[in-house]
Amino acid sequence: MTDAEFRTTKFPLRDGSGHMPALGFGTLIPDLALTVSATRDALQAGFRHFDCAERYRNESQVGEALQSGLATLGLKREDIFVTTKLWNSNHRPERVRPAFEASLERLRLTHLDLYLIHTPYAFQPGDNQDPRDASGNVIYDTGVTLLDTWTALENLVDEGRCSAIGLSDITLEKLAPLYESARIKPAVVQVESHPYLPEDELLQFCKERSIMLLAFAPLGHGARPGPLEDSVINQIATRVGKTPAQVLLAWAIQRGTALLTTPKSAARAQENFNISPLPQDALDEINRIETRERLNNVVNTGVPGFIPRKATS
């Protein structure tokens, strides 16, 4: 496989529901102006997979950047793969369609390639994305099940509004029963994954059931020290003439996962796109890394936010 072929790898999604480019651009960028420029830069660098979310509050800016970027590059809508996510306060079935339609309108799209349940936790329904009680605790919604919400997503697929559906920030413990009960099986599961959190058991479950695992935080989400500083990663990078980031991204694709990275400059976007396959001995070395660390505890609470590395004595 040539470097160009590797960079443009696409993974088929189950049941003919589309092809996901392995290299994805994540749009979790708080600054709205930077969202526009970074999305355009990613498109220019070669990224064709864009991951959005109602929760990020910047879908309009992503839509603006994609619309102008596609026109500039002479690309069509079908040349890109766009995902967005249903937020926790919209899990009630009657809230799913309005949330979906609002996301599409902000993104300036008429069809979605993938729609994800952002987390398996339902919050109090309403327009407040972060409902809290007087003590500051999140108010969860116990009146709806994950399967209730999933069934509403299945209806969107039935109607041709989105090609594929899936879940984000979910554990194997929660995924397995939903998979068994679902009429339309999840096509994608998006979770934190990197050499410090390889999610081997979940990945195996997904591969056996034709579910695509989509890794976020593949570079360790800025943890210091983290995978980017790991001595094994850095030694491999020196040996193969690539940056540590390029090594980590190549590893993710070669183990059969798609990934999301969020370069915020044109130079970084080009670096993150210009990856090359690693030799087998390098993959083996990375797989032997024993450090284990989760950076984002959202899978246990539904509340997003990266947790700083604990100090070690």
N, C-alpha and C positions, 0 to 999 in steps of 0.2 A: 504494500500500500504506500502510495506517495504521500508526502507531507500535505499536499493540497487535498487529496482524498480524505486523509485523516481529519483534517480541520473541518471538512464539510460532511462528516459522518452523520447519517440520519438513522434513527432507530424506528422500526415499524411499531406502531401501537396496535394493541389487540383488536381483533374482530374488524380489521380494515378501517379503523377509525383515524388513520392519518400516519404521518411520519414526523417524528420529533428530531430536529437538529440537536446533536449531542452537546454542542457548545451553546449555552444559553446566557442571555444578559438579564440579570436581575435588577429591577427598578426600585429597590428600597433605598431611595435617596431623599432625605428630608428637604433639601434645597430645591425649590421648584425650577429656578432658572438652570441650575446644574442638571436637573433631570432632563431638560430639553437638550442641552448640549451633549451630555453623556450618551443619551439614547441615539442621537444623530451620529456621534463619533463611533459608537458600537456598530451601527448599521454600515457606516463607511468602512470600518475595519473588516467587515465580513460576517458579523453576527446576523443570524436570520431567525433566532428564537428569542422572544421577549416575554418575560414573566412579570406580571403586574398584580395588583391587589387593590380592592376597595379600601382596605385598611391603610394603604400607603398615602392616600389622599393626593395622588399626583397622576391619576389615570388621564386627566385632560392634557397634561403636559406631555405624557408619553404618546398620546394620540396625535397631538400636534407635531411632535418630532417624527413620528413614523410617517404621517401623511406627507410632510414636506420632504423627508428623507427618501421615501419611495419615488416621489416625483423627480427629485434631483438625480437619483441613480438609475432611473428608467426601469424600476422594478414594479411588479404587480402585487396585489394583496396575497395571491396564492404563493408568492415567493417567500413569505414569512410565516412564522408560527407564533401565535399570540395566546397567552394564558392569562386569566385573571382569577381572583378568588373571592368566594362568599365569606363575609365577615361573621363573627360569632353572634352578633346581635340580630342577624337575619336568618337564623336557623329555622324559625317557624315556616312550615311549607308555604303559607300564603305570602310570606315575605321574600321567598326565593326569586320568583319571576321579576318582581319590581327591582330587586337589587341587581339581578342579571341585566335587565334592560338598561338600568341607569349606568352600569359599568360600560356596556356596549356604546351607549350614547357618548359618554366621556371619552372613550377610546376612538370614537369616530368609525366604528366598525358595524357591520350588519351580521357578522357571524364570528363565533369564537372557536378556536382550534381545541382549547382545553379549558374547562371550568373546574376549579378545585374548591372543596370545603377547606377553609383556611386552617382551622383547628377542629378537633372532634368535640370541642366544648361549646355549649350554647350559653350565651349571655342573655340577660334580660332583654326582650325584644324592644326595639325602638331606634331612634336616630342617634342616641348616645353610644359611641363605639366602646366606651370604657365605663360601664355603669358600676357605681360603687355605693355602698351603704354609708351611714354616718361615721362608721369606724374605718372607712377606707378600704373595706374588703370588696372584691368583685362580686356582683350579684349574678349568679348563674340562673339559667332557666331549666327547671326540672320538668317542665311540662311538654318537652319535645325530645324525641330520641334521635340518635344519629341516623337510624334507618328512615325515620320520617323525612329528615332533610334530604337524605340520599334519593329517596323516591321522587322528590320534587326535581332533583337534578336529572333523574332518568327521563322525566317528562320533557325536559329541554332537548335531550338527545332525540327522543321520539319525534319531536316537531322539527328537527333539523336545525335548531338554533345553535347548537355546538356539536362538534364532532366527537369529543371524548370528555369523560369526567373522571375525577380522581379525588384524592385527599392529601392534605399537607399536615405536617407536624403530628403524625400519628404513630403509635407504637404497634408492634406486632400483636400485642394482646388485644388491642381495639380493632385492628385491621381484620384479623382472621374471622371473627363472627360476622362482621359486615360483609366480607367477601362471600361467605356462605349464604347469606340472606339476600344479597343483591340480585336483582333481575338482570341489570346491566352491570357487569363486573368492572371494578376500577381499572382504568387503563394506566394510570400513573399514580405513584406515591412520592411526594416531595418531602424529604427529611434532611436534617443536618448530617453530613457525612464527609469524612476526611480520614487520613491515616490514623489519627488519634481516636476516631469514632467510625470504624469501617462498616458498622451495621451489618456484619456478615450474615447473621441469622435472618434478618429482615430481607436482605438482598437475595438469599437463597429461596425464601418463601416467594418472593416476587418473581424470580426467574422461573420457578416451577409452575407459576400460574400466569405467565405472559403479562406481568405487570412491569412497567418501566419504573425503575427507581431513579428519581431526579434529585441529585445532591445539591443542597445549598451550603454555603460556607465552606467550599472545597479547599480554601486557602487558610481556614482557621479563623476567619472573621476578625483579623487584627489582634488575636490573642498574643501576648508577649510574655514569655517565649511561647511559640506555637509551632505548627508544622512548617511555616516558612523559615524558621530558625533551626529546625531540626538538623542535626549533624549528618544524618543519613541522607536526607533530602539535598542538603548543600553539597555533599560529596558527589552525589549522582549528577547534580546540576553542573558541577565543574567538569566531570568526566564526559558528559554528553554535549557540553557547550550550550546549555540552556539555563534559564533563570530558575530558581526554586519554584516560583509560581507556575512556570511552564511544565515543570516536572510533575507537580501536584495535579494539574489539570489533565495531563496526558494519562497519569495513573488512573484517574477517575473514569475516563472514557474506556481505557483498555480493560478495566474490570467489568465493563458492561453497563455503566451508569451514564446518564446524561448529567449535566451540571449547570449551575448558575454562578456567574461571577459578576461583580459590579465595578468594572473599571470606570473611573470618573474623569479620565483625560484621554485624548486621542492616542497618546503614546502608550498609555497603559492598556487601552483597548487593543492596540496592535500587538503588544506583548502577549496579552492573554489569548489572542486568536492564533498567533503564529507558533503553534505547538507542533511537536513531532512525536511519533511513536517511540516509546522507550524499549530498550532491549530487555529480554526476559530476565536476565540477572538483576537488573535494576528493579523490575516489578517485584521480584522475590525479596529483595532487600527491604523494600517499602512494606511489604506484607508482613515482615518479621518485626516491624516496630511494635514495641509493647506498651507505649504510653497510651492511656485511655482517658479521654476527657470530653464531656459534653459542654458546649459553650452556651447553649440556649435551652433553658428549662421549660420552654413553652409547651412541650409535649405533656407535661404534668399538670399544667394550670390553665392552658389556653391564653395566658397573658404573654405577649411577646417581650423580648428584651434579652440581650446577651449578658451572660453572667461573667464577671471577671475571674480570671484564673485565681484559685486559692493559693495563698502563699505556702510554700513548702519549707519545712524546717531543715 
